[in-house]
Amino acid sequence: MRPFTYQRAEDALGAVQMASRSNDAPPPASAQFIAGGTLILDLMKLGTMQPHMLVDINALDARHGRIEATPQGLRLGALVRMAQAADDAMIRRDYPVIAESLTLAASAQIRNMASLGGNVLQRTRCQYFRDPSWKACNKREPGSGCAALNGVNRKHAVLGVSDRCIAAYPGDFAQAMVALDAQVELFGPAGARTIKFERLHRSSATPEVETVLAPSELITGFLVPVGPWTRRSAYVKIRDRQSYEFALASAAVALDMAGDRVREARIALGGVAYRPWRSHAAEQMLSGKPLTEDIAEIAARAAFSDAHPREQNHYKIALGQRTLVRALMQVGAMEV
């Protein structure tokens, strides 16, 4: 790990000012915010990230570490810990896809430490990105190439990929946010703004720039609108082992049903895509139709119609389709 300086911010404005004063350096040396530290410290030890300053934002917990329910929906502060949200009785009852996505993520120790804001910004687990001895990684060194294209790519993405990067986004909570049409609250040098969660992560065209966050901009919270689909929701995750493992394929599904007919479907896919992936094609296939296994399979095929697999990850198309069908039938059978 390379030397770095550490500062502790007392509020969002102070955090942004500290980072802004020190962010003349380009990535990976630019200043970074730290809350739980479960990812950035790992990447610093590997040498993949080399920030010259860490700005500790844990003191912002008093304002941005709360879970708040309103008639309009749910607000999750960015400093809410994963375990705190996963165990919240109201979230488990009214937004089960959120609780399930967090419960199925990581280990209990990490869930106790990691913040929701940090979780959605986690970097890929691609071995070529995490090991600096591999020189060809456009995410670390723009223009250097992508070693995964013709390398070991069994766990890599098949949706949203390009010849610049085929890394898979590793998170779970983000899929729940996408499926529930959540918004992200941001605060930076230009002030506060709110964007759709679906627009937070960039495409693989610019792998070295993963999100739309401006330099020194901070996530302060998430807004989840309430709707008839929030209680009828679930997260299904398929992985090599039952715990402490990233998804090979996952599906976050939320449905508004009228009897056995789908009024509106909201679907996000994980483990198979470059970024948290909203499947509008699958949603359109389900709209207005009875939820049968045949219809679910048609929607699942539509979800992967634009897939671009490599030699070792072609299986993810069939696995992703079966995962989505399972999630749809599970949510359709829920009693709410």
N, C-alpha and C positions, 0 to 999 in steps of 0.2 A: 504494500500500500504506500502510495506517495504522500508526502507531507501536505497537510491542508490546515486551514484555519476554521475555527468554530465560533459561531455567534448565536445568541439566543434572543429571539424576537418576543416582544410582549403583546403585539397586536398585528393585524394584517398589514396595516400601512407600514409599520416598522419593518416587517419581514420583507415586503416588496422593496422598500428603500435600501435595506442592507444588500439584497440580491442585486438590485439595479446598480448600486455603486461599484459592485465587484464583477459585473458581467461583461466586461470588455473582452474577456477571453472567450474564444469560440468553443463549442462542444468538442470533446468531452470534458474540457477544463472549466467550463462555466460554473458559477455558483449553483448549488442545488438546495432545495428544501428537504428537511428530514423530520419525520414524525416517529413512526414505529421503527424505521431503519431496517426492516427485515429484508429489503431487496438492495438498496443502494450500497449498504456496507458490504454485502456479498460481492457486488460488481466492482467495488473499489478494491477489495482484496484480490480479485481476479485480474485487475488492471484494465478491465473493459471500460470503466468510467473513472475519470481522474479529476474530479472537481477540486478547485483550489480553495473553495469555501463551502461549508455546510451551515445552513441557517435553520436552527431548531425552532419549530413552530408549535411545540406542544403547549406553550402557554396560551395559545388561541383556543384551547379546549373549552373554556368557560362560555364562549360565544358560538364556537363551531364544532362542539362535541356533543350536541344534543339531538335526540330524536323527537320530532314534533309532529303530531297529527292534527289536521285541521279539516273542516268540511270540504275544502278544495283538494286535499290529498295529504301527502307525507313529505316532510323535509328531513333529510338526513345530513347532519353536519359532516364536513369532510374529515373531521378528527374523531368521529364515532369509530370505535374499534369493531373489527369484523365480528368478534364474538358477542359484543354488546347488541349489535343489530340482529344477529342470528338467533339470539336467545330472547328477544323482545316479544312478549306475548301478543301485542297488537299486530306486529309485523307478521308473526307466524299465522295469525288468524286472517288478517285482511290482505296481506301481500306475501303469500306463501312462497312464490317463486324467488323473492329476495332472500328469505330465511334459508331456503334449500340451497340456493347458489352459494351462500356463505358457509353453511354447515358442511358442504361437500368440498370445500376448498382447504388446502393446506393442512397443517396440524393444529391441534388445540393451542399449543404454545404460540405459534405464529398468529393465529386468529386473535389471541389475547393482546398481541402487540400491534398488529398491522392496522392502519387506518383505512377507511374507505377511500379517501382521496388518493392515498398512495397506491392502494390496490388497483385502481383503474388505470394507473400510469405505469404498471409494471412492464418491464421490458421482456422481450421474447426469450424463450429457453433454448433457442437454436444454438447448438454446440459451436458452430462456426462464429457466431457473434460473441459468445461468452469466453472463447479462448483466443486471445490476441495473437497466438502463434500462427493462426490461420490468417493470412494477409488479405485474402479475397472475401471481403464482407462490406457491401455497400452501406450497411447500417452503421458500421464503425468508420469506414474509410470510403466516402463517396467516390464512385468511379473505379473501385478496385475489383469489382465483380462479385459474384455470388457462388461460393464454394458448394453450397447445398444443391445447386441445380443438377449437378452430376455426381454428387457425393451421397452421404448417408442422409436420406430425406424421408424416412418412414413416418416421422411425426410432424412433417411439415404441412403447409396449407395447400388446399386445392381450389379455394375460392378467393377472388380478389388479388391474385398473385400476378407477377410480371417477371420478365427476365432480369429484373433488378433485385427482386427479393421474393422468396417463397416461405419466409418464416411464419409460424402460426402465433396468433395472439394467445397467451396462456391463461388469461383470467376467466373467472366464472361470474362474479358479481356484475360485470359489465354487460353480459348477455341479458340479465334480468332488467337492467336499466334500459337497454335498447328495446326489449319486448314491451316494457311498460311506458314507452315514449317519454322517458324522463328528460329533465333539463339539468344543466350543470351551471352552478353559480361560480363566477370567476371574479378575481380582483387582481388588478395589476397597475402598472404605472399610469395607464390611461383611465383608471377608475374601475367601477363594477360593470359587469355585463353578464347576460345569461344566454346560453346557446342550447340547442337540442343535443342530447347525449350522443345521438347517432352521428353527429357531425364533429365530435371531439377528436376522433382518430383519423389521420390522413390515409391516403391510398398508398400502395406499394410503389407508386411512381417516384416518391421521394422517401426512401426508407430511412435516410439519416434524419428526417424530421417526421416524428411519429404522430404528433398532435397539432392542433391549431392554437395551442397556448402561445401567447406572445412571450418574449424574453422576460423573465422575472414575474410572470403571471402565476397566480395561485388559485387552486380549486378551494372554494370555501363551503360548498354544499351541493346537494342534489335535491331536486323537486320532482316528486312522482305524483301525477294527477290521479285522483280516485276515479274509478269507473266500474262498470258491470263486469269487466274482465279481471280486475285485480284479485278478487277472492278465488276465481276459477283460473288458477295459474299454477305452474309447476316447473321444476328444473330437473332434467334427466341428464346424467353424466356417465359416459362410458370411458373406461380407462384400463390400463394393463393390470392394475391391482385395485383393490377396493378402497384404499385410503392412501393419503399422502402422495397423490399422483395427479399429474395434469391430464386434461381430457384428450382422448383421441377423437372423440366427437361428443357434442352436447347440444341440448336444445332447451331454450326457455320459451314456454308457450303460455299465452293468456288468451282466453276465449270469452266472447259474449255470445251466449246461446239462447235460443228460443225453442224450448223443447229439445229435439235432437238436431236442430238446424243451427248452423253457424251464422250469426249476424255479423260478427267481426272477429277476425283472428289477428293476433300479434305474435310474431315468431322471430326469434334470434338464434343463431347457430354459433357454437364455439368449438374449438379444437380443430376446425377444418378450414378456417379462414384467416386471412392476413390481419384483419382487425375485427372487432365485435361486429357481427354480420346480421343485419336485418333482412329477412327473406320476404320481400314484397311479392315476389312471384308465387311463393307458396300461399301467402295470405289471400291473394286474389283467387287462387284456385278453390279455396275453401268458402269464400264469401257467398252466403245465400244457399249453401248446399247442406244436406244432411251429413253428419259426421259419421261416415262408415269407414271401415278399414280400406276399402277400395279407393274412396275419395282421398283419404289420408295418404295413400301410396302415390296417387296422382300428384298431390301437392308436394310430396317429398321428392319426386322426380323433377318437378319444376324447380325446386330449391337448388338442385345441383345441375341444372341444364347448362350452366356456364362454367362448370368445373374444369380445371386444367391440372390434371395430376402429373406426377413424375413417376419414375420407374418403381420406386418402393412405396409410394403412398396412394396408389390407385384404389386400394381397398377402402379408403376413407369415403369414397362416394357411396358405396353400398352400405357401409357402417353408418354414415351420416343420415342416409335415407331411413334406415331401420330405427335409428335413434329418434328421429323426428316423428315417425309413425307411432312409436311407443309413447312418446310424450303427448301427442295429440289424443290418442285413445285414453290415456291416463287422465288427462285434464277433462276430456269430454264426459268421463264417467264420474267426475267429482260431484258430490252433493254440497251445494252452497246455499 
